[in-house]
Amino acid sequence: MFRIPDGQSSVESFYTARSDEDDDLLPGSVGEEQVKQAIRDIAHSILRDMPLRLLNTDDGKIYSRTALITKFEESPTFRSIVTLTTTRSALKQKKYIFEVVKNFFAYTMLSHRWEGDEPCFRDIPLAGVYTLSTSRFDKVRNLCDKARSCGFRWTWIDTCCIDQRSSAEVQKSISSMFSWYRGSALTIIYLSDVLESSDQALLLSEWFRRGWTLQELLAAKVIRLYKKDWTPFSQSTTFNHKNIAEILVALESVTGIQKSYLKFYSPSVEHPRMKLRWARHRVTKEKEDEAYCLMGIFGFTMSVTYGEGDHAFSRLLMEIMKRTGDATLLDWIGQPSTLNSCLPSSPKCFRDTPFAIMEMCFGGLPRPVLSFALAAKLVYVFKRATRRARDSSRLQNGTTCPEPSVDGSGDDGAVHIARSTSGQSIFSLRRSTSFPFEDSEIMPLAKLLEKPPRPYILNPEIHITVPCFVHEVLSLFFTPVSGSYHCRADGIQPFSLVTTERLQTFTTDHQSSFRYLLARTWDPRLSYDSSHVSHITIPLLRQRLKNQFFAILLEHRHGRFRRVSTKERIVAELELFPLQTYGVRFLHLQ
């Protein structure tokens, strides 16, 4: 057997490994059994990265990995390698042997949409699909025929090559799907509803509305598109349809994915919101697959548990949030997850591009180019306890109010609206044991310090702590004509919102037993400036805070906050330039 040096992959090891028995060989010769074992080891290493089962395009039979090794050893390819590798120097040509074995196992994958009564693994007889003449097996037979005509002896289709009765096999297959398509020599895309070779027909294909086909399109390096009658969509002599400019333009148009990603996509969690939007118009048969079909795109795996519903998508988002801290993941509209109201229930909730942090020139500073990845490293955190706003009576008298103590003694426990001599409201937070988030840490805007707050803090109970600028809702009433709620929040210009939920209405004179808050979630981009990276100024941050922002409505009940789902974005704006006392609070959402 071969020694595998530490730190090398299974593939790399075959280029550099040496046999333990090399020194025992006669000069210039090598034993036949050692040659066979070396070839088997190479074959096993290749199969580890391939699908668990493959269809043979010659006999139409399904082969497991063990059966694939047996089939390989019965082949002329195996016998030729054994015959040619008679010397120690030939045996050491691991790279050559590897390429020959890999070529033998080169396989194609089918990307299609399930239709009607698709045959499954247990429906394929031992004699193979060619012994079956019913139309139910036409797709499988045609796949084998096309793969064989392209020069491949192995192919894979998800309907027949996964034993759905084995949960372990399903878990392995779903977790490995992206890498299997990436490792294929060719991905055959079957468009069963495309009758003619036109851009319009391509754009209308239901294949582009399915969840799993998104991953398959991005993973595959080489693709060929086939119409309903299994003829090529393009008559071009170019084998790889990703290299045909007209097709690539059409794919970009129908998917909304840039051509650079379509030609070669590298899995990562970068730009998560953009990638979630790629899937927003796609559907899956099972609710859980809305999440599972995206794992390969983001480059990580998680447990597969059918029956968990939208919890699967929530877990996917939690993993992305842990890895990126991208604040734009909170910018969604629609139905919340049943796991946590802070999270959306599906990719459909990411309909729009992220709400822009609108930049305004301030103090002669140029408009910054925002980069979240850089911003997350460069922004600052608010640390000291919040200071009180000036007492309303002192403001009305034009006198200065001394700063109250940080501990909140003598406070009335309410959100206070101080009125200036001009009658404009000034927002400030007062803290006491009766305030709904009295246990929350406060980060005032008084000073910028060294480290930023994370956009959210995750814990095992799926309670998400979100740093927010908060404003208490003072009045809320419904207008039947517009079908929307009109809202007034402390320090915020009046705004409206549309929701399918029934909210409790109230006025400033007749308060509700429920507590509503309007929250602006913290976004690190607020305190990032490309031209003044190391010394963002408080005035510049305050200027940005004055711009319109995406807000969420929170309902406080039984000591916890719940996000109210809305059908449209809540766009709000401060009434006044934010004071130094304006600060971030950490709210626990469930």
C-alpha positions as CSV (number, residue, x, y, z in Angstrom):
1,M,0.0,0.0,0.0
2,F,1.1,3.6,-0.4
3,R,2.1,6.0,2.4
4,I,0.2,9.2,2.2
5,P,2.3,12.1,3.4
6,D,0.7,14.4,6.0
7,G,-1.2,17.3,4.7
8,Q,-1.8,15.8,1.2
9,S,-5.1,15.0,-0.4
10,S,-5.9,11.5,-1.6
11,V,-5.3,12.7,-5.2
12,E,-2.0,14.4,-4.5
13,S,-0.6,11.4,-2.6
14,F,-0.6,9.3,-5.8
15,Y,1.7,11.8,-7.5
16,T,4.3,11.6,-4.7
17,A,3.8,8.4,-2.7
18,R,6.2,5.5,-2.8
19,S,5.5,1.8,-2.1
20,D,6.6,0.2,1.1
21,E,7.7,-2.8,-1.0
22,D,9.8,-1.0,-3.6
23,D,13.0,-1.9,-1.9
24,D,12.1,-5.6,-2.0
25,L,11.6,-5.7,-5.7
26,L,14.2,-7.1,-8.0
27,P,16.0,-4.4,-10.0
28,G,13.9,-3.2,-12.8
29,S,10.9,-5.4,-12.1
30,V,7.7,-5.2,-10.1
31,G,5.2,-7.9,-9.0
32,E,1.8,-8.1,-10.8
33,E,-0.2,-8.1,-7.6
34,Q,1.5,-5.0,-6.4
35,V,0.7,-3.3,-9.7
36,K,-3.0,-4.3,-9.4
37,Q,-3.2,-3.1,-5.8
38,A,-1.6,0.3,-6.8
39,I,-4.2,0.7,-9.5
40,R,-7.1,-0.3,-7.2
41,D,-5.9,2.3,-4.7
42,I,-5.9,5.0,-7.4
43,A,-9.4,3.9,-8.5
44,H,-10.7,4.0,-4.9
45,S,-9.4,7.6,-4.5
46,I,-11.2,8.7,-7.6
47,L,-14.4,7.1,-6.7
48,R,-14.5,8.7,-3.3
49,D,-15.2,12.0,-5.0
50,M,-17.8,10.6,-7.4
51,P,-21.6,9.7,-7.0
52,L,-22.4,6.6,-5.0
53,R,-23.9,4.9,-8.0
54,L,-23.7,5.3,-11.8
55,L,-25.5,4.0,-14.8
56,N,-23.5,2.2,-17.4
57,T,-24.4,3.6,-20.8
58,D,-23.5,0.3,-22.6
59,D,-25.6,-2.2,-20.6
60,G,-28.0,0.2,-18.8
61,K,-27.3,-1.3,-15.4
62,I,-26.7,0.6,-12.1
63,Y,-23.4,0.0,-10.5
64,S,-22.4,0.7,-6.9
65,R,-18.8,1.8,-6.1
66,T,-17.8,-1.8,-5.3
67,A,-19.4,-3.0,-8.6
68,L,-17.6,-0.2,-10.4
69,I,-14.2,-1.4,-9.2
70,T,-15.1,-4.9,-10.3
71,K,-16.2,-3.6,-13.7
72,F,-13.0,-1.7,-14.0
73,E,-10.8,-4.7,-13.3
74,E,-12.7,-6.7,-16.0
75,S,-12.0,-3.9,-18.5
76,P,-9.3,-3.9,-21.2
77,T,-8.1,-0.6,-19.6
78,F,-7.2,-2.3,-16.4
79,R,-5.4,-5.2,-18.2
80,S,-3.5,-2.8,-20.3
81,I,-2.2,-0.8,-17.3
82,V,-1.1,-4.0,-15.6
83,T,0.6,-5.3,-18.7
84,L,2.4,-2.0,-19.3
85,T,3.4,-1.4,-15.7
86,T,6.1,-4.1,-15.4
87,T,8.9,-2.1,-14.0
88,R,9.4,-0.1,-10.9
89,S,10.0,3.1,-12.8
90,A,6.7,2.6,-14.7
91,L,4.8,1.9,-11.4
92,K,6.1,5.2,-10.1
93,Q,4.3,7.1,-12.9
94,K,1.3,7.6,-10.7
95,K,0.2,10.7,-12.5
96,Y,-0.1,8.8,-15.8
97,I,-2.0,5.9,-14.1
98,F,-4.3,8.3,-12.4
99,E,-5.2,10.0,-15.6
100,V,-6.0,6.7,-17.4
101,V,-8.1,5.5,-14.5
102,K,-9.9,8.8,-14.2
103,N,-10.7,8.8,-17.9
104,F,-12.2,5.3,-17.5
105,F,-14.6,6.6,-14.8
106,A,-15.4,9.9,-16.5
107,Y,-19.1,10.5,-16.0
108,T,-22.0,12.7,-17.1
109,M,-24.8,14.1,-14.9
110,L,-28.3,14.9,-15.9
111,S,-29.9,18.2,-14.9
112,H,-33.7,18.1,-15.4
113,R,-37.0,18.7,-13.6
114,W,-39.1,15.9,-12.2
115,E,-42.2,15.2,-14.1
116,G,-45.0,12.7,-13.3
117,D,-44.1,9.2,-12.3
118,E,-40.3,9.2,-12.5
119,P,-38.8,5.7,-12.0
120,C,-36.7,5.4,-8.8
121,F,-33.8,3.2,-7.8
122,R,-35.9,0.1,-6.9
123,D,-37.7,0.3,-10.3
124,I,-34.5,-0.4,-12.3
125,P,-34.1,-4.2,-12.9
126,L,-30.8,-6.0,-12.6
127,A,-30.9,-6.5,-16.4
128,G,-30.8,-2.8,-17.0
129,V,-33.0,0.0,-18.4
130,Y,-32.6,-1.2,-22.0
131,T,-34.8,-4.3,-21.2
132,L,-37.7,-1.9,-20.4
133,S,-39.8,-0.6,-23.3
134,T,-42.4,1.5,-21.5
135,S,-42.4,5.3,-22.0
136,R,-41.8,5.7,-18.2
137,F,-38.1,4.9,-18.8
138,D,-37.6,7.0,-21.9
139,K,-35.7,9.7,-20.1
140,V,-33.3,7.3,-18.5
141,R,-32.7,5.4,-21.8
142,N,-32.2,8.7,-23.8
143,L,-29.8,9.9,-21.2
144,C,-27.7,6.8,-21.5
145,D,-27.8,7.1,-25.3
146,K,-26.7,10.8,-25.3
147,A,-23.9,10.2,-22.8
148,R,-22.6,7.2,-24.8
149,S,-22.8,9.2,-28.1
150,C,-20.6,11.9,-26.4
151,G,-18.0,9.2,-25.5
152,F,-18.9,8.4,-21.9
153,R,-19.6,5.0,-20.4
154,W,-21.0,6.3,-17.1
155,T,-23.9,8.7,-16.3
156,W,-26.0,9.7,-13.3
157,I,-29.6,10.7,-12.8
158,D,-31.1,11.6,-9.4
159,T,-34.3,9.7,-9.9
160,C,-32.6,6.3,-10.2
161,C,-29.1,6.6,-8.7
162,I,-30.2,7.5,-5.2
163,D,-31.8,4.9,-2.9
164,Q,-34.4,7.1,-1.2
165,R,-35.0,4.4,1.4
166,S,-31.6,5.0,3.0
167,S,-31.5,8.3,5.0
168,A,-27.7,8.1,5.2
169,E,-27.5,7.9,1.4
170,V,-29.9,10.8,0.9
171,Q,-27.8,12.9,3.4
172,K,-24.6,12.0,1.6
173,S,-26.0,12.7,-1.9
174,I,-27.5,16.1,-1.0
175,S,-24.4,17.2,0.8
176,S,-22.2,16.1,-2.1
177,M,-24.4,17.2,-5.0
178,F,-22.5,20.3,-5.9
179,S,-19.1,18.5,-5.9
180,W,-20.6,15.7,-8.1
181,Y,-21.8,18.1,-10.7
182,R,-18.5,20.1,-10.5
183,G,-16.5,16.8,-11.0
184,S,-18.6,15.6,-14.0
185,A,-17.0,15.6,-17.4
186,L,-20.3,16.8,-18.8
187,T,-23.7,18.0,-17.4
188,I,-26.6,17.2,-19.8
189,I,-29.4,19.7,-19.3
190,Y,-32.7,18.3,-20.5
191,L,-35.3,21.0,-21.3
192,S,-38.5,18.9,-21.7
193,D,-40.7,22.0,-22.5
194,V,-38.4,23.5,-25.1
195,L,-39.5,22.6,-28.7
196,E,-37.4,25.0,-30.7
197,S,-34.0,26.6,-30.6
198,S,-35.0,30.1,-29.8
199,D,-34.1,32.5,-27.0
200,Q,-37.8,33.0,-26.2
201,A,-38.3,29.2,-25.8
202,L,-35.3,29.0,-23.6
203,L,-36.4,31.9,-21.3
204,L,-39.8,30.3,-20.8
205,S,-38.5,26.9,-19.8
206,E,-39.7,25.7,-16.4
207,W,-36.2,24.3,-15.8
208,F,-35.2,27.8,-14.7
209,R,-37.9,27.9,-12.1
210,R,-36.6,24.9,-10.1
211,G,-34.5,25.1,-7.0
212,W,-32.0,22.3,-7.6
213,T,-31.2,23.4,-11.2
214,L,-29.7,26.6,-9.9
215,Q,-26.9,24.7,-8.1
216,E,-26.5,22.3,-11.1
217,L,-26.1,25.2,-13.6
218,L,-23.5,26.9,-11.4
219,A,-21.6,23.7,-10.5
220,A,-21.2,22.3,-13.9
221,K,-18.1,23.3,-15.9
222,V,-19.3,21.8,-19.1
223,I,-22.9,21.7,-20.2
224,R,-25.0,20.8,-23.2
225,L,-28.6,21.8,-23.6
226,Y,-31.1,19.4,-25.2
227,K,-34.6,20.0,-26.3
228,K,-37.7,17.9,-25.7
229,D,-36.8,15.6,-28.6
230,W,-33.2,15.2,-27.2
231,T,-31.6,17.1,-30.0
232,P,-29.0,19.8,-29.1
233,F,-30.4,23.2,-28.5
234,S,-27.5,24.7,-30.4
235,Q,-26.1,23.5,-33.7
236,S,-22.7,25.1,-32.9
237,T,-19.7,22.9,-33.1
238,T,-18.6,24.2,-29.7
239,F,-19.1,21.3,-27.4
240,N,-19.5,23.3,-24.1
241,H,-22.6,25.4,-24.4
242,K,-21.2,27.7,-21.7
243,N,-18.7,28.8,-24.3
244,I,-21.4,29.9,-26.8
245,A,-21.9,33.7,-26.4
246,E,-25.6,33.7,-27.4
247,I,-26.5,31.0,-24.9
248,L,-24.5,32.7,-22.1
249,V,-26.3,36.0,-22.7
250,A,-29.7,34.2,-22.6
251,L,-28.7,32.4,-19.4
252,E,-27.7,35.7,-17.8
253,S,-31.1,37.2,-18.8
254,V,-33.3,34.5,-17.5
255,T,-31.4,33.8,-14.2
256,G,-30.2,37.3,-13.3
257,I,-26.7,35.9,-12.7
258,Q,-23.7,37.6,-14.2
259,K,-21.9,35.7,-17.0
260,S,-18.7,35.5,-14.9
261,Y,-20.5,33.5,-12.3
262,L,-22.2,31.3,-14.9
263,K,-18.9,30.4,-16.6
264,F,-17.2,29.4,-13.5
265,Y,-18.6,29.7,-10.0
266,S,-16.6,29.2,-6.8
267,P,-18.7,28.2,-3.7
268,S,-18.4,30.8,-0.9
269,V,-20.5,32.8,1.6
270,E,-19.5,36.1,0.0
271,H,-22.3,38.3,-1.1
272,P,-25.0,36.1,0.5
273,R,-28.0,38.3,-0.2
274,M,-27.2,38.4,-3.9
275,K,-27.1,34.6,-4.0
276,L,-30.3,34.2,-2.0
277,R,-32.0,36.5,-4.6
278,W,-30.9,34.1,-7.3
279,A,-33.2,31.6,-5.8
280,R,-36.2,33.8,-5.0
281,H,-38.3,32.8,-8.0
282,R,-37.4,29.1,-7.8
283,V,-39.6,26.4,-6.3
284,T,-38.9,23.0,-4.8
285,K,-41.2,20.0,-4.1
286,E,-40.2,19.9,-0.5
287,K,-40.1,23.0,1.7
288,E,-36.7,21.9,3.2
289,D,-35.1,21.8,-0.3
290,E,-35.3,25.6,-0.4
291,A,-32.3,25.4,1.9
292,Y,-30.7,22.1,1.0
293,C,-30.4,23.1,-2.7
294,L,-28.3,26.2,-1.7
295,M,-25.8,24.5,0.6
296,G,-23.3,23.8,-2.2
297,I,-23.6,27.3,-3.5
298,F,-22.4,28.7,-0.1
299,G,-19.8,26.0,0.3
300,F,-20.9,24.3,3.5
301,T,-23.1,21.4,4.6
302,M,-25.5,20.9,7.4
303,S,-27.7,18.0,8.5
304,V,-30.6,17.0,6.3
305,T,-33.9,16.5,8.2
306,Y,-37.0,16.3,6.0
307,G,-40.0,17.3,8.1
308,E,-38.5,20.4,9.7
309,G,-40.2,22.8,7.3
310,D,-38.9,26.3,7.1
311,H,-36.5,25.6,10.0
312,A,-34.1,24.3,7.3
313,F,-33.9,27.7,5.7
314,S,-33.5,29.3,9.1
315,R,-30.6,27.0,9.9
316,L,-29.0,27.9,6.5
317,L,-29.3,31.6,7.3
318,M,-27.8,31.1,10.8
319,E,-24.8,29.4,9.3
320,I,-24.3,32.3,6.8
321,M,-24.8,34.9,9.5
322,K,-22.1,33.2,11.7
323,R,-19.7,33.2,8.8
324,T,-20.3,36.7,7.3
325,G,-22.1,39.0,9.8
326,D,-23.7,40.6,6.8
327,A,-26.3,43.1,8.1
328,T,-28.3,43.1,4.9
329,L,-29.6,39.6,5.7
330,L,-32.1,41.4,8.0
331,D,-33.4,43.4,5.1
332,W,-36.3,41.2,3.9
333,I,-40.1,41.4,3.6
334,G,-42.7,38.7,3.7
335,Q,-43.4,35.7,5.9
336,P,-41.1,35.2,8.9
337,S,-39.7,31.8,9.9
338,T,-41.5,29.8,12.6
339,L,-38.1,29.4,14.3
340,N,-37.4,33.1,14.8
341,S,-39.4,36.1,13.7
342,C,-36.1,37.8,12.8
343,L,-35.5,35.3,10.0
344,P,-37.4,35.0,6.8
345,S,-39.2,31.7,5.9
346,S,-37.7,31.4,2.4
347,P,-35.5,33.0,-0.3
348,K,-38.7,34.6,-1.7
349,C,-38.4,37.2,1.1
350,F,-35.3,38.6,-0.5
351,R,-37.1,40.3,-3.4
352,D,-35.2,43.6,-3.6
353,T,-31.6,44.7,-3.7
354,P,-30.3,45.7,-0.2
355,F,-31.5,49.1,1.0
356,A,-28.9,51.6,0.1
357,I,-27.1,53.5,2.7
358,M,-27.5,56.8,0.9
359,E,-24.4,58.9,1.1
360,M,-24.3,62.7,1.2
361,C,-21.2,64.8,1.0
362,F,-20.4,66.2,4.4
363,G,-17.7,68.6,5.3
364,G,-16.1,68.2,1.9
365,L,-15.6,64.5,2.2
366,P,-16.1,62.5,-1.1
367,R,-18.8,59.9,-1.5
368,P,-17.3,56.7,-0.1
369,V,-17.3,53.4,-1.9
370,L,-18.8,50.9,0.5
371,S,-17.5,47.4,1.0
372,F,-19.1,45.3,3.7
373,A,-16.1,43.0,4.0
374,L,-13.8,45.9,4.7
375,A,-16.3,47.8,6.7
376,A,-16.8,44.9,9.1
377,K,-13.1,45.3,10.0
378,L,-12.9,49.0,10.2
379,V,-15.9,50.3,12.0
380,Y,-16.2,51.2,15.6
381,V,-18.3,50.4,18.7
382,F,-20.1,52.6,21.1
383,K,-19.2,51.8,24.7
384,R,-20.2,54.2,27.4
385,A,-23.6,54.3,28.9
386,T,-26.1,56.6,27.3
387,R,-26.5,60.2,28.5
388,R,-29.9,61.8,29.0
389,A,-31.4,64.3,26.7
390,R,-32.1,67.7,28.1
391,D,-35.1,68.0,30.2
392,S,-38.1,69.4,28.2
393,S,-38.7,72.2,30.7
394,R,-35.1,73.4,30.5
395,L,-35.2,73.2,26.7
396,Q,-38.4,75.3,26.6
397,N,-36.7,77.9,28.9
398,G,-33.6,77.9,26.7
399,T,-31.5,76.8,29.6
400,T,-29.0,73.9,29.7
401,C,-30.0,70.7,31.5
402,P,-27.2,69.0,33.5
403,E,-26.4,65.5,32.4
404,P,-28.3,63.0,34.6
405,S,-26.7,60.0,36.2
406,V,-26.1,56.9,34.1
407,D,-27.8,54.6,36.6
408,G,-31.2,56.0,35.7
409,S,-32.2,57.2,39.2
410,G,-35.1,59.5,39.3
411,D,-36.2,58.3,35.8
412,D,-39.9,57.8,34.9
413,G,-39.1,54.7,32.8
414,A,-40.5,56.0,29.5
415,V,-39.3,57.1,26.2
416,H,-39.3,60.9,26.5
417,I,-40.2,63.4,23.8
418,A,-38.5,66.6,24.7
419,R,-39.9,69.7,22.9
420,S,-37.7,72.5,21.8
421,T,-38.8,76.1,21.6
422,S,-39.5,75.5,17.9
423,G,-41.9,72.7,18.9
424,Q,-39.8,70.0,17.2
425,S,-39.4,66.7,19.0
426,I,-36.1,65.4,20.2
427,F,-35.7,61.7,20.7
428,S,-34.1,60.3,23.8
429,L,-34.2,57.1,25.8
430,R,-34.8,56.8,29.5
431,R,-34.0,53.7,31.3
432,S,-35.6,52.1,34.3
433,T,-36.9,48.7,35.5
434,S,-40.2,49.3,33.8
435,F,-38.7,50.0,30.4
436,P,-39.3,47.1,28.0
437,F,-35.6,46.6,27.3
438,E,-34.1,47.5,30.7
439,D,-31.7,44.5,30.6
440,S,-30.2,45.6,27.2
441,E,-26.7,47.1,26.9
442,I,-26.7,50.6,25.6
443,M,-24.0,52.0,23.2
444,P,-24.4,55.8,22.9
445,L,-23.4,57.9,20.0
446,A,-21.5,60.2,22.3
447,K,-18.1,58.7,21.3
448,L,-16.8,56.4,18.7
449,L,-14.5,53.8,20.0
450,E,-12.4,51.0,18.7
451,K,-14.5,47.9,17.9
452,P,-17.9,47.6,16.1
453,P,-20.9,45.8,17.4
454,R,-21.7,42.7,15.4
455,P,-24.9,43.1,13.3
456,Y,-26.3,40.2,15.4
457,I,-25.3,37.8,18.1
458,L,-26.5,34.2,17.8
459,N,-27.0,31.7,20.5
460,P,-28.0,28.0,20.7
461,E,-31.6,28.9,21.6
462,I,-32.1,30.6,18.2
463,H,-32.6,33.9,20.1
464,I,-30.9,36.5,18.0
465,T,-29.6,39.6,19.6
466,V,-29.7,42.6,17.3
467,P,-28.1,46.0,17.9
468,C,-30.7,48.6,16.9
469,F,-31.5,52.3,17.1
470,V,-35.0,52.2,18.6
471,H,-38.0,54.5,18.6
472,E,-41.2,53.9,20.6
473,V,-44.3,53.9,18.5
474,L,-46.7,56.6,19.8
475,S,-49.7,56.0,17.6
476,L,-50.9,53.4,15.1
477,F,-54.2,53.4,13.2
478,F,-55.5,51.5,10.1
479,T,-56.8,53.2,7.0
480,P,-59.2,50.8,5.0
481,V,-59.0,52.9,1.8
482,S,-55.2,52.4,1.5
483,G,-55.2,49.0,3.3
484,S,-52.2,50.2,5.4
485,Y,-51.3,51.3,8.9
486,H,-50.3,54.8,9.6
487,C,-47.7,55.1,12.3
488,R,-46.1,57.8,14.4
489,A,-42.9,56.9,16.3
490,D,-40.8,59.0,18.6
491,G,-38.3,61.1,16.7
492,I,-39.4,59.7,13.3
493,Q,-41.3,61.3,10.5
494,P,-44.8,59.8,10.0
495,F,-44.8,56.6,7.9
496,S,-47.1,53.8,6.7
497,L,-46.7,50.1,6.6
498,V,-48.6,47.2,5.0
499,T,-49.0,43.8,6.8
500,T,-51.2,40.8,6.8
501,E,-51.1,40.8,10.6
502,R,-53.8,42.4,12.7
503,L,-52.1,45.1,14.8
504,Q,-53.6,46.7,17.8
505,T,-54.3,50.3,17.0
506,F,-54.0,53.2,19.5
507,T,-53.3,56.9,19.7
508,T,-51.1,59.0,22.0
509,D,-54.2,59.6,24.2
510,H,-55.3,56.0,24.3
511,Q,-52.3,53.8,24.7
512,S,-52.2,50.0,23.8
513,S,-51.5,47.2,26.2
514,F,-48.9,46.1,23.6
515,R,-45.6,47.9,23.1
516,Y,-44.4,48.6,19.6
517,L,-41.0,49.8,18.7
518,L,-39.6,50.9,15.4
519,A,-36.0,49.7,15.0
520,R,-33.2,50.5,12.6
521,T,-30.7,47.6,12.7
522,W,-27.1,48.4,13.0
523,D,-25.2,48.3,9.7
524,P,-21.3,48.5,9.9
525,R,-21.3,50.4,6.6
526,L,-22.7,53.4,8.4
527,S,-19.3,54.1,10.0
528,Y,-17.1,53.2,7.1
529,D,-15.5,55.8,4.8
530,S,-13.2,54.7,2.0
531,S,-11.2,57.9,2.0
532,H,-11.0,58.3,5.8
533,V,-10.7,54.7,6.9
534,S,-9.1,55.3,10.3
535,H,-10.9,58.4,11.4
536,I,-14.6,58.3,10.6
537,T,-16.1,61.3,12.3
538,I,-19.1,61.5,14.6
539,P,-20.6,64.3,12.4
540,L,-20.3,62.1,9.3
541,L,-22.0,59.2,11.0
542,R,-24.8,61.5,12.3
543,Q,-25.2,62.8,8.8
544,R,-25.7,59.2,7.5
545,L,-28.1,58.4,10.2
546,K,-30.3,61.3,9.1
547,N,-30.8,59.7,5.7
548,Q,-33.8,57.4,5.0
549,F,-33.4,53.8,6.3
550,F,-35.0,50.4,6.2
551,A,-36.7,49.8,9.5
552,I,-38.5,46.9,11.2
553,L,-41.5,47.0,13.5
554,L,-41.1,45.1,16.8
555,E,-43.9,44.0,19.1
556,H,-42.9,43.6,22.8
557,R,-44.8,41.0,24.7
558,H,-43.9,39.0,27.8
559,G,-40.4,40.3,27.9
560,R,-39.4,39.4,24.4
561,F,-39.5,41.2,21.0
562,R,-41.1,39.7,17.9
563,R,-40.6,41.2,14.4
564,V,-43.9,42.1,12.7
565,S,-44.0,40.8,9.1
566,T,-44.7,43.3,6.4
567,K,-45.5,43.1,2.7
568,E,-43.4,46.1,1.8
569,R,-40.3,47.8,3.2
570,I,-40.8,50.2,6.0
571,V,-38.8,53.3,5.0
572,A,-38.4,55.8,7.7
573,E,-36.4,59.0,8.4
574,L,-35.5,60.9,11.5
575,E,-37.2,64.2,12.1
576,L,-34.1,65.9,13.3
577,F,-30.3,65.6,13.0
578,P,-29.5,62.9,15.6
579,L,-28.2,64.0,18.9
580,Q,-25.1,62.8,20.6
581,T,-27.4,60.9,23.0
582,Y,-28.8,58.8,20.1
583,G,-27.7,55.3,20.8
584,V,-27.7,51.6,20.0
585,R,-29.6,49.1,22.1
586,F,-29.2,45.3,22.0
587,L,-32.6,43.7,21.5
588,H,-33.4,40.0,21.9
589,L,-35.6,38.8,19.1
590,Q,-37.5,35.6,19.0
